[in-house]
Each structure stands twice: as C-alpha cells, then as structure tokens.
Amino acid sequence: MTSRVAELSEAQKKEISELFGEYVNLDKRERHYYNHDMGALPPLVKKVIGDTNPAAVVKIRTEEDAVKLLKFANRHKIPVVPRAGASSGYGGVIPTKGGIVADVTPLNNIISIDTEGQKAVVQSGIIWEKLERKLKEKELSLQAIPSSAPSSTVGGWLSQSGAGYGSYEFGWGHESMEKARVVLPTGEIREFSGPELKKLIGTMGTIGIITEITLKVQKFEERKAVSVSFPSASALKKAVEEIKRKNIPLWSISFLNPEWADMKNKAPRKLHYEEIVDKDRPVLPVSYVSTFMYPASRDVSGLREAIEGAGGTILPEEIAKYETDEWFKSMKVKRLGPSFIPAEVLVPLEKMDSAFEEIGKKIKLPVLTEGMVISDGYVVLLCFMRHSERSVLFNTAFALSLSILKIAEENGGRAYSSGLFFASKRKSVFGERIAEIEALRKEIDPNGIMNPETLEGKGLLNTAVSMGSAFEPFGRIAGNMSGIGKVSFKDEKEIPAEVAELAYSCSQCGYCVSECDQYYGRGWESQSPRGKWFFIKEYLAGREKLDQRQTNTFLACTTCQMCDSRCELDMPIEHAWMTMRGKLVQEKKKMTFPPFEIMAASLLKERNIWANYRKDRDKWVPEDIRAKIKDKAEYAYFAGCTASFVENDVAIGAVRMLDDAGVEFTSLLDKEACCGIPMLVAGRWDVFEKIMRMNVSNMKKKGVKTVITSCPACWLMWHTVYPQWAKKLGIEYGLEAKHYSEVLVDHLDVLKPKFKQPLDKVVAWHDSCHLGRAGGEIYEPPRELLKAIPGIKFRELEYNRERAHCCGSVVSLIAEPPVAYKLGDMRLQEALDVKADIIAALCPCCIFQFRVAAKEGNLNIQAQDLGALVGRSLGYNIPDSTSYTLESWVPFEKMIDLMQPENMTNLMVELMPQMMAAMPAPLQAMMKMVKYVPGMDAMMKPMMPIMMPRLMPMVMPKVMPDMLKAVEKKVPMPDYMREQLPDLMPKAMDNLMPNMLPELIPLLTPRMIEYIKTH
C-alpha cells in the first residue's frame, strides 16, 4: 500500500507542472477545497480520518491526460483520487493519503448518439442533466436517472452504484450501461463490458480513471404522474405489491414519509429580492406521499384500483406536477436543519413497512425518509435526521445512522453503498463480487495508488464502525438523547448571521458549480458557490483566513444569479454574496477591485464610470429627438453610462423606437447619473446611496411615473433595488420601471408598418442576466421586437432564457480580463454554432463584452444592440459603435493591468528616486546606512511592513505628480481622461493603498533594499 503524500517534492512539482500546465493546482489553499465530499462529519470522525488535503489537483481533459497522470503517479508511488461531481457522502473522493485529486469533470462531452440503436457513448464526467437534454434533442431519453442529476456524472453513478427515477422499470443505474473505458493505474487502457463490467460497479475509483461509457437509452416520450397519499407504509407496500402482481407498466415509483412531507411544507419559501416566488406551492398531506410515473402511451388502467384498494387517496394533479418539478430538490428540507445526519439503506419491499415501524419505535429524533422502489424488489431508503454540526451533540447523535443501518440489516437489507465510511460493510454491499474486485486491484495496482483506503477503509474508522454496530443499543440511547431545538445564528467573525446559516444549510450537492460563470471561467472549486459556502464554514471553524484573496473571491461573482436558479435548497445565494460585499468593503474597509475605485472617484466627480465629463453626457441625443423630449412627462428614458458615453447606438436606437412608436417621454439628459450598480457590486455602498438619492430626486422633479431603460442593469436598479433601498432609507419612491421592449411590444402595430430596411442576416439572441433570470424574467418582448425586423433569420442559443449563460461582464472584465474574454468567447461560440452572423442583445455591457471578446478571440461575428438593429431597419442612420467600444476599452485594460501587484511594484520601483526624496530626512539617513553597515538590510526587512503603512500617506502626495506622468506613459488615454486623472488618481490611491500594501511590501522590499545598495 502506498504511503501518505502530503506534499510533492520540488522535482515532482516541476514535472507535473510541465505535464499539465495551468490545469494543475499546487496552491495549498486551493487544495483544501478538495478534501471532502458532501457529507458533514462529526468532529470525532474527522479526527479519526486525519488530514485529507491533497498534494495537488489535476484537471483531466482527455483520456491522454489520465494516462499521463497515472503513469506519473505510479512511477512516484503517489496516491490518486478520481473526483467528479463529489455529490455523494460515502467518502469515495476523500484523499485520506493526500496525493493527487484527478478532477474528471472536464471529460464532459458526448461522443456519439445512435438514434436507431438507442445507445449513447459519452465521456465519464458528463452531468446527467446535460446528457438528458441532449438526448431529448434527438427524441431520446435516459432509461434511469439519479435524483442528483443536476450535478452527478455518468461515471460517478457507475463508480458509486445507485438507483434513481426509472429504476422501477430499468433497475440500478449500471444496468443501463454496456461498456466502460478505464485508464488503469499503470496507464494502460482497458475496456470493461459484459460480466467484466461488474468489477467496476461501486468501486469508487479504486480500479482506475473511467473515461468513457456506453449507455442504453430509450425513445423519448412525455410521462404522466400520479401522486398518492397513503396512511401507512403498509398501505404503500400493499399498493406496490399489487402493481407488481398486475404488471402495471410504470417507469418510476418514489415516495416521502410523513416526516419528510411535513418538513417540505415548512421549508422556507424561495425568495427573489426578498419577494416570495413560490406563493402557489401546494401543501402536502402529512402522510406517505408516493408518486407513480409512466409514459403517457402506456395502459395503466389497473393503477387506480391498486392504489385505492390499498387505502391510498389520489391527490390533485397540482401536487403530482409539484412533486415531479421537485424531482431533483430532495435536500430542500435541509434549510430547516441546518445540518443532517444521513443514513441510506436498502431493504426488501416486503420488509419496508416493518423497517419503518422499527425506525419509529427505536429512533426518537424525527427521521425524514425519501424512497425509491427498484425493479429487483428492493427499496432505497434515504433517511435524514435534523441536527447541527456545530453542536457537540452531533457526535453522539450520529450514532443513530448505525441504528438505522442495523434495522435495515435485521430486515434483510444492507448499507446502500460502501466507501470509506462503510468499508467494514463491503462484503454485504458487494457480495461475491468483492473477491473478484480485490483480485483485480491486486493485479493492476501493485503499488496501491488508486484511491487507497476507500474500499478497505481506515483501521481505526473500521473498528469504530464495527464497535458502533456491536454496541448499537448503547449508542442509540445516547443518540436519542442528543436532539436539538431551534438552531440560531449570530453575526460572527465578519460573517452576518443569515450568511452563516446559509453556509451550514448548504448541502454541498454541487448543483451550482458547473453552470457558475465564476467557476467555469477560472476552473477551481474555491470560485464556485459551493466552495464559498465551504470556506465560510472553515473560516468560522478557524481553519481559514478571511483575507484580501478571499474578499476578491466574493467580489468576483457577476451577480448573474444562475446559482439561485439551480440551488436545490432555493437559497438566496447571490444575495448572500452581495451582503458580504457590503460587510467586507463598506464596513470592514477591505479593498474592492482597484478599477472600481477609479470609477467611484469619477462617479462622485462627474456622475459616470467612464471618467468622462458630465457636460458631455447627452451629446448622443439626435437634435430632432432633443426637440421632442418633454420637460416633464409620465415616462422618462434613462440611458445609463455606457450607452451615453461609449455605445451611443444603444441610446439612439432606444429613443428612435420610442419616438416612432408615439411614446412621449422626458429625460434627465446631462443631469443623469450612473444607476450605481457598479458601486453596489464593488461594495462601495456609500457611493451607491449618493447616486441613487440623486437619480430619484431628479426623476421626481420631472414628474415621472415610469422610468424606461435600455440597460438591464439600470432596469434592475430602478425596478427592484432602488425601491428596497428607498424603504430602508425612508425615502418616498413611487416610481415603476420598464425596459423599452416591454413598452414597445404593445406598440408593434404602430412600428411594423414603418420598417423600411430588411436585415438579411442570421441573428442569435442573448438573454441578459439582469433582465431575465436575475431581474424580471423578461424574455418574450425583446424576441418579438427582434423578430419584427423584416428579413431576419432568428436563432436561439443553446442556453437561453432562464438557462442563459452570463456574458462575463462587468465584474469579470474589471477583475480579470482574460477570464472575461474566455466567458465571452464561450457565449459567442454558441452563436457561431448556430451559424449566426450577429449576436444581438439589449444590454450595453453584454454588447461591450462580446465586442471585446470577439476581438481578443479573433472571432468572425458581430455583436449588435437590439434597439440599434430596429432603428436601422426603421430607416435611421445609426452608426455602429464597435470601433469606439474597442478604443474605449484600451485605457481600462491597461489600467487594470497596471494595478496588478507585480506591475504596481514595478511602477513604484520606477519612482524610487522620488519616493526616497519624499521621505523624512532622518529616515533617508537611516536607509543610506543599509549601503554601508553590514546586516542593516536584514534588519530592514521585518521593519518594512510596519514602516510602509505609516510612510505612504506622507510620501504619496509628494510623489503623485510623477506617478501621474508615469501612468500616462503606460496607459494610452483620451484627453478627457488624462485631464481628470489628477483629480481621480489621488482619491483612488487613498482608498487602495492601505489594502494594497500587504501585497506590495513583500515584492517591493527586496527591490527597495537593492536600490539603496546600488544608488
């Protein structure tokens, strides 16, 4: 068996970095995010398991990558742990011996789909949800699908072994799999099929890295569902037995016990900006609620008789619809936990009722149970007991999971799966297969590098589980006395109470990971919502630091709210990150992204984020339109910064359409200020409040009732955020907001006859986050407006409406331009995939991002604004602003680059003569001693972190004129920006320098000492 590898040697680090480049992560902090699965373990169990941080994480993008990695690992005898969705809680992906975590999620492609033969060949890391969606495009469907389909992978289900929806007809998940390709520990590739495939089932990555799987699929057909209330487990069992006896051709049978149904009714409502979304959520009967599902074409005429004959009551269709809509949201009830003690077992159908009866008698904590009936006559019982992992009682209450397992065993059942935690039960899980599996492992992995200890377990843990089972009655007594009441949270260590509660509620299921643009733009777990929740728990436990690096991670969220829409617990995730922005930047004075400070200074001075003059804000207005703009009106058009100063075609198109539609409106013109959203996401809420007050006051002076915007972010501020802040600040608001597409869709009868110029182009439509998923779900009005243009060939992107991917602007563009280019490129590629000439949107920031990304990626596609396209088709000569957009981005890109720690250090070294001259005379004399007194340089190093924060406020004002000249040389900028820089730069640096110094001092100190020695 291989030894523990906590760190790679320097030679190994160099070698693995040469092999995998940017796809290997050796950062100690990042590795910490890969030390767990979704299970929340008691502290005593964690101590038994020990340190589980890996020495490296490698992303496996191809089968060749897997070969290279395993050859490297085998040669150096380094453990390797394959990891995909990490959506299980059995310890199958926990690197108990350190080594390398092989992240196989990049292996997420479909290789082929055979429609006639009803088979699909896929890479192992593909998520079930994505595969099902792609199959439906071919009028096919999966035979069975796990309840964790939004995050679990095809290879993961084979490695874990499991049952899910459809298992009543098609059995265990692996029964739909015909063949698997595996890279063995030696780097050899082997195919497993037929009887050989059994050697892989449930082995949790101990045989090798699975790279490819061949699946049997079926013709797609709409399914019907019937939900039923049963008074008891016996009645439910009787109904299922009668269904089986009559061979009623159902596809799936699932159920909840009364405790689960009750908790589901009590689960927190889904909120969107503090408004309840699921107002019409039905109330479930507190009973055994079962859902029977079947293809619509099948004859299930005996179903009602079987249900009612067993004492069941068929529930209203709205409950059946609700239950099937909630397919993949089993863990929603965890919000009432905030932690769960799990116990997943398998029992024969004929013993199901007696198992429930014994659980009710022996377990005093409420046991929530979800069940799945399998074709082989067994039932999966997924049991949870509410608790708090922060309570010391969590250790003793956890023993009840062994009690439930013992009840299952006494009723002819077993543990659902094996893995690290139930390795001592592996013989009952694998049966006769265990001997074949162990023989195979001995043959192919003599060094024992593949996921060691996962199947055989850790000695002390195995002993503890065995002893717990042997002395189960005593553990049960202690466990039954370990219940908790209501769990409350308080503000703690810079984490607001509501955010801490959400962190402990998070099920770590991973639904939020793959579709998060912050994650797929950067590629590492720390950047995902799941990773951030994990960080908060680790920070509160004293195992992490809330430093500037982690502050940046919270700030980097683009606020697209994809995570909110995917979270199975319906948690307000983006709202939590917004709360953290205010807490960290506004209250705790952490640093926001440096460019935001320049924007803040520009906003306070000139009311815009582009460092332009406010007097020029309304220069875009066509003179004939200016003459028609009312001094006061019910409607007001609000252009926003980017449309006013950079992409004038957006604003011009908007007012041309409104005018042609006969909509009378006013405007704030040069008195308009930024909507403030950049300051909101920057955490500069003080600036946001000033801007908001100014806009609301000016709009009221115009007698406005409805604000019309072209920018979705501006719409979101006026429609949702301003009213909330107004209420909080005690300001009378009374304004509504509409996007121009909402207004104009009601005037299409007026507009359509006026179209003059056909657009003979293929146009793909991008749904902007802030108007769609994160805003008001305004999807159809802009489509109707775009489709009204004559000659247009409309195309939907693969990810559209509520599933639309974020463009990556603004935060990513400000924080890490290369990441933003990658995100924009992915969205543009969707448009190219549908052969589009143009990607159209209605967001100035999205258009800006696409134009910049297209240039960076050298992609042959135009990005155009909806209003500009309509305006041109109406016959107006609206200039294309693409070139000016690209020009406007250059100074910001250069400034962002300049403010990176390494480049700021270089700038300060360049200004070293001026900095030295600006220091107090006694300090200058002391520094000169470094050149002549041996050992003085060594004394200087520890002094610099103390001296520099005190010196910089004195030095910077004196150095600023030279700094401005140096910046001008490095950053090409237009005259208006150059003229304002002397006002903007000092204010920005005053706010930035206190937080930047900790990053700069380690880089600057040696170069400063070297300068003193040589000058």
Protein Blocks (a to p, Z undefined) as FASTA:
>chain_A
ZZddfbccfklmmmmmmmnmmmbcfbfklmmmmmccfbdcdfklmmmnopabdfbdcddf
bfklmmmmmmmmmmnopacdddfklpacnhpmccfkgpadddfklmmccfbdcfklopad
ddfkbcfklmmmmmmmnopacfbdcfklmmpcfklmmmnopadehklmnopfklmpfbdc
dddfkopacddehjllmmmgonlopnbccfbdcddddddddddddddddfbfklmmmmmm
mmmmnopacfbdcdddfklmmmmmmpccddeehiafklmlccddddddddddddfkbcck
lmmmmmmmnopacddfklmmmmmmmmmmmmmmmmmmmpccdddddddfklmmmmmmmmmm
mmmbdcdddddddfkopacddddddddfkbmklmmmmmmmmmmmmmmmmnopacfbgcjm
lmmmmmmmnmmmlmmmmmmmmmmmmnopgoghklnopfklmmmmmmmmmmmmmmmmmmmm
mcccddddddeehiafklmmmmmmpgolommmmmpmklmmnopaklpmklmmmmmmmmmn
opaccdfklmmmmmmpgolommmmmmmnlpafklmmmmmmmmmmmmnopacdfklmmmmm
mmmmnopakopafklmmmmpcfklmmmpcfbdfbdcdebjmlmmmmmmlmmmmmmmmmmn
opacddekjmpccehlmmmmnopamlmmmmmmmmmmmmmmnopabdcdfblklmmmmmmm
mmmmmmmnopaehiacddfklmmmmmmmmmmmmpmbdcdddddddddfklmmmmnopakl
mmmmmmmpghiacdddfbgcjllccehiaklmmmmmmlmmmmmmmmmmmmmmnopabdcd
fbfklmmmmmmmmmmnopacddddfklmmmmmnopacddfklmmmmmmmmmmmmmmmmpm
klmmmmmmmmmmmmmmmpcfklmmmmmmmmmmghklmmmmmmmmmmmmmmmmmmmmmmmm
mmmmmmmmmmgcdfklmmmmmmmmmmmmmmmmmmmmmmmmmmmmmmmmmmmmmZZ
